[in-house]
Amino acid sequence: MVEKTITLTGTSTNSIEDAVGLAVNRAAATIKGVRQAEVSHITAVVEDGAVSAWKVQLRLTFSVQDPLHE
């Protein structure tokens, strides 16, 4: 098996979990074989002295499809 890893950023005004979920769900809609997501950075967006959103950077790994062997 061969896998590829890409870096994505997800943003949510609700929570870190929502930011991760949004990024993974959006990627899975266009990429087949998503196998794992590793959160590499978490950032709190601050506006007027309060957290207004969460940004997560994650490394998404998926299997490289081989149409000859499927």
KOLGU-4560 file (N, C-alpha, C; in nm, 3 decimals, padded with zeros to 5 digits):
<recs>
<n_xx: 00.084 n_yy: -00.117 n_zz: 00.000 ca_xx: 00.000 ca_yy: 00.000 ca_zz: 00.000 c_xx: 00.089 c_yy: 00.124 c_zz: 00.000 mol: A seq: 1 type: MET>
<n_xx: 00.046 n_yy: 00.224 n_zz: -00.073 ca_xx: 00.114 ca_yy: 00.353 ca_zz: -00.075 c_xx: 00.015 c_yy: 00.456 c_zz: -00.023 mol: A seq: 2 type: VAL>
<n_xx: 00.064 n_yy: 00.544 n_zz: 00.064 ca_xx: -00.022 ca_yy: 00.648 ca_zz: 00.121 c_xx: 00.037 c_yy: 00.785 c_zz: 00.090 mol: A seq: 3 type: GLU>
<n_xx: -00.050 n_yy: 00.883 n_zz: 00.087 ca_xx: -00.009 ca_yy: 01.022 ca_zz: 00.067 c_xx: -00.060 c_yy: 01.102 c_zz: 00.185 mol: A seq: 4 type: LYS>
<n_xx: 00.017 n_yy: 01.202 n_zz: 00.227 ca_xx: -00.022 ca_yy: 01.289 ca_zz: 00.337 c_xx: -00.025 c_yy: 01.433 c_zz: 00.289 mol: A seq: 5 type: THR>
<n_xx: -00.134 n_yy: 01.501 n_zz: 00.319 ca_xx: -00.148 ca_yy: 01.642 ca_zz: 00.285 c_xx: -00.177 c_yy: 01.721 c_zz: 00.412 mol: A seq: 6 type: ILE>
<n_xx: -00.154 n_yy: 01.851 n_zz: 00.407 ca_xx: -00.181 ca_yy: 01.938 ca_zz: 00.521 c_xx: -00.305 c_yy: 02.021 c_zz: 00.492 mol: A seq: 7 type: THR>
<n_xx: -00.397 n_yy: 02.023 n_zz: 00.589 ca_xx: -00.521 ca_yy: 02.100 ca_zz: 00.578 c_xx: -00.538 c_yy: 02.189 c_zz: 00.701 mol: A seq: 8 type: LEU>
<n_xx: -00.617 n_yy: 02.292 n_zz: 00.687 ca_xx: -00.654 ca_yy: 02.376 ca_zz: 00.801 c_xx: -00.805 c_yy: 02.382 c_zz: 00.808 mol: A seq: 9 type: THR>
<n_xx: -00.859 n_yy: 02.354 n_zz: 00.926 ca_xx: -01.002 ca_yy: 02.364 ca_zz: 00.950 c_xx: -01.029 c_yy: 02.473 c_zz: 01.052 mol: A seq: 10 type: GLY>
<n_xx: -01.138 n_yy: 02.545 n_zz: 01.035 ca_xx: -01.173 ca_yy: 02.655 ca_zz: 01.125 c_xx: -01.317 c_yy: 02.640 c_zz: 01.172 mol: A seq: 11 type: THR>
<n_xx: -01.339 n_yy: 02.666 n_zz: 01.301 ca_xx: -01.474 ca_yy: 02.661 ca_zz: 01.356 c_xx: -01.488 c_yy: 02.765 c_zz: 01.466 mol: A seq: 12 type: SER>
<n_xx: -01.604 n_yy: 02.825 n_zz: 01.473 ca_xx: -01.632 ca_yy: 02.919 ca_zz: 01.582 c_xx: -01.683 c_yy: 02.846 c_zz: 01.705 mol: A seq: 13 type: THR>
<n_xx: -01.710 n_yy: 02.714 n_zz: 01.692 ca_xx: -01.766 ca_yy: 02.637 ca_zz: 01.803 c_xx: -01.661 c_yy: 02.568 c_zz: 01.889 mol: A seq: 14 type: ASN>
<n_xx: -01.574 n_yy: 02.485 n_zz: 01.825 ca_xx: -01.481 ca_yy: 02.406 ca_zz: 01.904 c_xx: -01.367 c_yy: 02.352 c_zz: 01.818 mol: A seq: 15 type: SER>
<n_xx: -01.266 n_yy: 02.302 n_zz: 01.886 ca_xx: -01.154 ca_yy: 02.236 ca_zz: 01.818 c_xx: -01.204 c_yy: 02.112 c_zz: 01.746 mol: A seq: 16 type: ILE>
<n_xx: -01.289 n_yy: 02.035 n_zz: 01.813 ca_xx: -01.343 ca_yy: 01.913 ca_zz: 01.753 c_xx: -01.420 c_yy: 01.942 c_zz: 01.625 mol: A seq: 17 type: GLU>
<n_xx: -01.497 n_yy: 02.049 n_zz: 01.625 ca_xx: -01.571 ca_yy: 02.088 ca_zz: 01.504 c_xx: -01.476 c_yy: 02.125 c_zz: 01.392 mol: A seq: 18 type: ASP>
<n_xx: -01.370 n_yy: 02.196 n_zz: 01.424 ca_xx: -01.272 ca_yy: 02.236 ca_zz: 01.322 c_xx: -01.208 c_yy: 02.113 c_zz: 01.258 mol: A seq: 19 type: ALA>
<n_xx: -01.173 n_yy: 02.014 n_zz: 01.340 ca_xx: -01.114 ca_yy: 01.890 ca_zz: 01.287 c_xx: -01.219 c_yy: 01.817 c_zz: 01.202 mol: A seq: 20 type: VAL>
<n_xx: -01.339 n_yy: 01.804 n_zz: 01.256 ca_xx: -01.445 ca_yy: 01.733 ca_zz: 01.184 c_xx: -01.477 c_yy: 01.796 c_zz: 01.050 mol: A seq: 21 type: GLY>
<n_xx: -01.483 n_yy: 01.928 n_zz: 01.046 ca_xx: -01.512 ca_yy: 01.998 ca_zz: 00.921 c_xx: -01.404 c_yy: 01.971 c_zz: 00.816 mol: A seq: 22 type: LEU>
<n_xx: -01.278 n_yy: 01.978 n_zz: 00.857 ca_xx: -01.167 ca_yy: 01.954 ca_zz: 00.763 c_xx: -01.169 c_yy: 01.811 c_zz: 00.712 mol: A seq: 23 type: ALA>
<n_xx: -01.188 n_yy: 01.716 n_zz: 00.801 ca_xx: -01.189 ca_yy: 01.575 ca_zz: 00.761 c_xx: -01.309 c_yy: 01.545 c_zz: 00.672 mol: A seq: 24 type: VAL>
<n_xx: -01.426 n_yy: 01.591 n_zz: 00.709 ca_xx: -01.547 ca_yy: 01.565 ca_zz: 00.630 c_xx: -01.538 c_yy: 01.627 c_zz: 00.491 mol: A seq: 25 type: ASN>
<n_xx: -01.486 n_yy: 01.748 n_zz: 00.484 ca_xx: -01.473 ca_yy: 01.814 ca_zz: 00.354 c_xx: -01.374 c_yy: 01.739 c_zz: 00.265 mol: A seq: 26 type: ARG>
<n_xx: -01.261 n_yy: 01.698 n_zz: 00.322 ca_xx: -01.161 ca_yy: 01.624 ca_zz: 00.245 c_xx: -01.216 c_yy: 01.489 c_zz: 00.200 mol: A seq: 27 type: ALA>
<n_xx: -01.287 n_yy: 01.420 n_zz: 00.289 ca_xx: -01.341 ca_yy: 01.288 ca_zz: 00.257 c_xx: -01.446 c_yy: 01.294 c_zz: 00.146 mol: A seq: 28 type: ALA>
<n_xx: -01.504 n_yy: 01.412 n_zz: 00.125 ca_xx: -01.602 ca_yy: 01.426 ca_zz: 00.018 c_xx: -01.537 c_yy: 01.420 c_zz: -00.120 mol: A seq: 29 type: ALA>
<n_xx: -01.407 n_yy: 01.450 n_zz: -00.128 ca_xx: -01.339 ca_yy: 01.451 ca_zz: -00.258 c_xx: -01.221 c_yy: 01.354 c_zz: -00.265 mol: A seq: 30 type: THR>
<n_xx: -01.179 n_yy: 01.299 n_zz: -00.152 ca_xx: -01.064 ca_yy: 01.208 ca_zz: -00.148 c_xx: -01.111 c_yy: 01.072 c_zz: -00.096 mol: A seq: 31 type: ILE>
<n_xx: -01.083 n_yy: 00.968 n_zz: -00.171 ca_xx: -01.119 ca_yy: 00.832 ca_zz: -00.128 c_xx: -01.007 c_yy: 00.775 c_zz: -00.042 mol: A seq: 32 type: LYS>
<n_xx: -01.044 n_yy: 00.689 n_zz: 00.051 ca_xx: -00.945 ca_yy: 00.615 ca_zz: 00.129 c_xx: -00.878 c_yy: 00.692 c_zz: 00.240 mol: A seq: 33 type: GLY>
<n_xx: -00.947 n_yy: 00.793 n_zz: 00.297 ca_xx: -00.889 ca_yy: 00.867 ca_zz: 00.409 c_xx: -00.869 c_yy: 00.770 c_zz: 00.525 mol: A seq: 34 type: VAL>
<n_xx: -00.745 n_yy: 00.766 n_zz: 00.579 ca_xx: -00.711 ca_yy: 00.668 ca_zz: 00.681 c_xx: -00.687 c_yy: 00.729 c_zz: 00.819 mol: A seq: 35 type: ARG>
<n_xx: -00.632 n_yy: 00.849 n_zz: 00.823 ca_xx: -00.609 ca_yy: 00.910 ca_zz: 00.954 c_xx: -00.588 c_yy: 01.060 c_zz: 00.941 mol: A seq: 36 type: GLN>
<n_xx: -00.608 n_yy: 01.130 n_zz: 01.053 ca_xx: -00.584 ca_yy: 01.274 ca_zz: 01.060 c_xx: -00.505 c_yy: 01.301 c_zz: 01.188 mol: A seq: 37 type: ALA>
<n_xx: -00.394 n_yy: 01.366 n_zz: 01.174 ca_xx: -00.309 ca_yy: 01.399 ca_zz: 01.288 c_xx: -00.310 c_yy: 01.550 c_zz: 01.308 mol: A seq: 38 type: GLU>
<n_xx: -00.359 n_yy: 01.596 n_zz: 01.421 ca_xx: -00.363 ca_yy: 01.739 ca_zz: 01.449 c_xx: -00.221 c_yy: 01.784 c_zz: 01.485 mol: A seq: 39 type: VAL>
<n_xx: -00.169 n_yy: 01.880 n_zz: 01.408 ca_xx: -00.032 ca_yy: 01.924 ca_zz: 01.432 c_xx: -00.024 c_yy: 02.060 c_zz: 01.501 mol: A seq: 40 type: SER>
<n_xx: -00.125 n_yy: 02.144 n_zz: 01.483 ca_xx: -00.128 ca_yy: 02.275 ca_zz: 01.549 c_xx: -00.271 c_yy: 02.313 c_zz: 01.583 mol: A seq: 41 type: HIS>
<n_xx: -00.288 n_yy: 02.380 n_zz: 01.694 ca_xx: -00.418 ca_yy: 02.436 ca_zz: 01.731 c_xx: -00.395 c_yy: 02.584 c_zz: 01.759 mol: A seq: 42 type: ILE>
<n_xx: -00.477 n_yy: 02.668 n_zz: 01.699 ca_xx: -00.465 ca_yy: 02.812 ca_zz: 01.716 c_xx: -00.599 c_yy: 02.870 c_zz: 01.758 mol: A seq: 43 type: THR>
<n_xx: -00.597 n_yy: 02.955 n_zz: 01.859 ca_xx: -00.717 ca_yy: 03.028 ca_zz: 01.898 c_xx: -00.712 c_yy: 03.164 c_zz: 01.830 mol: A seq: 44 type: ALA>
<n_xx: -00.818 n_yy: 03.197 n_zz: 01.756 ca_xx: -00.829 ca_yy: 03.328 ca_zz: 01.694 c_xx: -00.891 c_yy: 03.421 c_zz: 01.797 mol: A seq: 45 type: VAL>
<n_xx: -00.823 n_yy: 03.531 n_zz: 01.826 ca_xx: -00.868 ca_yy: 03.623 ca_zz: 01.931 c_xx: -00.913 c_yy: 03.754 c_zz: 01.869 mol: A seq: 46 type: VAL>
<n_xx: -01.034 n_yy: 03.795 n_zz: 01.906 ca_xx: -01.089 ca_yy: 03.924 ca_zz: 01.864 c_xx: -01.146 c_yy: 03.995 c_zz: 01.985 mol: A seq: 47 type: GLU>
<n_xx: -01.109 n_yy: 04.117 n_zz: 02.004 ca_xx: -01.157 ca_yy: 04.198 ca_zz: 02.116 c_xx: -01.133 c_yy: 04.130 c_zz: 02.250 mol: A seq: 48 type: ASP>
<n_xx: -01.018 n_yy: 04.064 n_zz: 02.262 ca_xx: -00.981 ca_yy: 04.003 ca_zz: 02.389 c_xx: -01.048 c_yy: 03.871 c_zz: 02.422 mol: A seq: 49 type: GLY>
<n_xx: -01.119 n_yy: 03.812 n_zz: 02.325 ca_xx: -01.186 ca_yy: 03.684 ca_zz: 02.349 c_xx: -01.163 c_yy: 03.590 c_zz: 02.231 mol: A seq: 50 type: ALA>
<n_xx: -01.168 n_yy: 03.461 n_zz: 02.259 ca_xx: -01.153 ca_yy: 03.362 ca_zz: 02.152 c_xx: -01.277 c_yy: 03.365 c_zz: 02.065 mol: A seq: 51 type: VAL>
<n_xx: -01.257 n_yy: 03.389 n_zz: 01.934 ca_xx: -01.371 ca_yy: 03.397 ca_zz: 01.843 c_xx: -01.380 c_yy: 03.274 c_zz: 01.752 mol: A seq: 52 type: SER>
<n_xx: -01.269 n_yy: 03.200 n_zz: 01.739 ca_xx: -01.269 ca_yy: 03.081 ca_zz: 01.654 c_xx: -01.147 c_yy: 02.995 c_zz: 01.686 mol: A seq: 53 type: ALA>
<n_xx: -01.154 n_yy: 02.872 n_zz: 01.641 ca_xx: -01.044 ca_yy: 02.778 ca_zz: 01.656 c_xx: -00.998 c_yy: 02.736 c_zz: 01.518 mol: A seq: 54 type: TRP>
<n_xx: -00.866 n_yy: 02.735 n_zz: 01.499 ca_xx: -00.807 ca_yy: 02.685 ca_zz: 01.375 c_xx: -00.721 c_yy: 02.565 c_zz: 01.410 mol: A seq: 55 type: LYS>
<n_xx: -00.735 n_yy: 02.459 n_zz: 01.333 ca_xx: -00.650 ca_yy: 02.342 ca_zz: 01.352 c_xx: -00.580 c_yy: 02.310 c_zz: 01.220 mol: A seq: 56 type: VAL>
<n_xx: -00.453 n_yy: 02.281 n_zz: 01.232 ca_xx: -00.379 ca_yy: 02.234 ca_zz: 01.116 c_xx: -00.363 c_yy: 02.084 c_zz: 01.134 mol: A seq: 57 type: GLN>
<n_xx: -00.397 n_yy: 02.008 n_zz: 01.031 ca_xx: -00.384 ca_yy: 01.864 ca_zz: 01.044 c_xx: -00.323 c_yy: 01.803 c_zz: 00.921 mol: A seq: 58 type: LEU>
<n_xx: -00.260 n_yy: 01.689 n_zz: 00.945 ca_xx: -00.200 ca_yy: 01.610 ca_zz: 00.837 c_xx: -00.295 c_yy: 01.494 c_zz: 00.810 mol: A seq: 59 type: ARG>
<n_xx: -00.349 n_yy: 01.493 n_zz: 00.691 ca_xx: -00.448 ca_yy: 01.393 ca_zz: 00.651 c_xx: -00.379 c_yy: 01.289 c_zz: 00.562 mol: A seq: 60 type: LEU>
<n_xx: -00.393 n_yy: 01.162 n_zz: 00.599 ca_xx: -00.330 ca_yy: 01.054 ca_zz: 00.522 c_xx: -00.437 c_yy: 00.969 c_zz: 00.455 mol: A seq: 61 type: THR>
<n_xx: -00.414 n_yy: 00.939 n_zz: 00.328 ca_xx: -00.507 ca_yy: 00.855 ca_zz: 00.254 c_xx: -00.429 c_yy: 00.761 c_zz: 00.163 mol: A seq: 62 type: PHE>
<n_xx: -00.492 n_yy: 00.648 n_zz: 00.127 ca_xx: -00.425 ca_yy: 00.552 ca_zz: 00.041 c_xx: -00.431 c_yy: 00.600 c_zz: -00.103 mol: A seq: 63 type: SER>
<n_xx: -00.321 n_yy: 00.578 n_zz: -00.171 ca_xx: -00.314 ca_yy: 00.612 ca_zz: -00.314 c_xx: -00.383 c_yy: 00.499 c_zz: -00.389 mol: A seq: 64 type: VAL>
<n_xx: -00.482 n_yy: 00.536 n_zz: -00.468 ca_xx: -00.560 ca_yy: 00.437 ca_zz: -00.542 c_xx: -00.484 c_yy: 00.393 c_zz: -00.667 mol: A seq: 65 type: GLN>
<n_xx: -00.486 n_yy: 00.264 n_zz: -00.692 ca_xx: -00.422 ca_yy: 00.208 ca_zz: -00.810 c_xx: -00.531 c_yy: 00.142 c_zz: -00.895 mol: A seq: 66 type: ASP>
<n_xx: -00.579 n_yy: 00.211 n_zz: -00.999 ca_xx: -00.691 ca_yy: 00.158 ca_zz: -01.076 c_xx: -00.659 c_yy: 00.025 c_zz: -01.146 mol: A seq: 67 type: PRO>
<n_xx: -00.534 n_yy: -00.008 n_zz: -01.163 ca_xx: -00.498 ca_yy: -00.133 ca_zz: -01.228 c_xx: -00.519 c_yy: -00.254 c_zz: -01.138 mol: A seq: 68 type: LEU>
<n_xx: -00.520 n_yy: -00.231 n_zz: -01.005 ca_xx: -00.529 ca_yy: -00.342 ca_zz: -00.911 c_xx: -00.658 c_yy: -00.338 c_zz: -00.827 mol: A seq: 69 type: HIS>
<n_xx: -00.754 n_yy: -00.260 n_zz: -00.867 ca_xx: -00.878 ca_yy: -00.251 ca_zz: -00.790 c_xx: -00.982 c_yy: -00.345 c_zz: -00.846 mol: A seq: 70 type: GLU>
</recs>
